[in-house]
């Protein structure tokens, strides 16, 4: 009888389904360390912002948030890894305008859908870009740059970190808003492009303040304007595109945290609450300010709507410009 009872009990357990998932669902989250995948190399702006969040998020959750750099294909490789990960809150993505909005239009065979394959968690920041030119150029501000470009279509060459990079997208929007034409010269990273800009091989570019301003301070480049709707507090002398040549212009690369689609709402909500609190701390505000970034806390729902609108916005612009991956 005892053996028969044991067999009957085992059969009942099998009929009820696997035991492990039920136990896992009962565990408090987080019960293990969390991996934050940054789909770009160490040292990039994405990496800096990701580590700033990870350093603060770990102690708040009582676990370590490990930054894992997985670069390649414009951030697509690392993003695909997160899209295919288990939706359990232990694998997160440091996404940005490229990986979550631009890449679908750049890569025709992209292995993930930024809207369907991720659960938006939290917006982190929007980053103001600074337009810089070679000192030999005659223009010293945005209006004179636009006037020169209108008189000399495609004479000016601007460099970027590659087709579809954040700098390329900002410049495309600038050209569309002002109605001028310039030649795009893509590089395998902005550092190479800046080397040629300093040498006078190309005439201008646009990039994050921490990247371009040291060259301005050395007198190697000249800063003439910024892409944000308001002037930067750290560079108040630089006029905005919006106040000079294109009213309403606001193009700032943005960054945010996403999780695999299907991540439980309670985990997404907890992460959103903690990240928004982190964005309000003096240490992170200072770190963001050093990157020319402005903290932009949002609910998961608002961040999701932003991603959807940005996919449409940049997809239309990229397709109309005929941009393809290198």
Order of alpha helices (4+ residues) and beta strands (2+ residues): alpha-alpha-beta-alpha-beta-alpha-beta-alpha-beta-beta-alpha-beta-alpha-beta-alpha-beta-alpha-beta-alpha-beta-alpha-alpha-beta-alpha
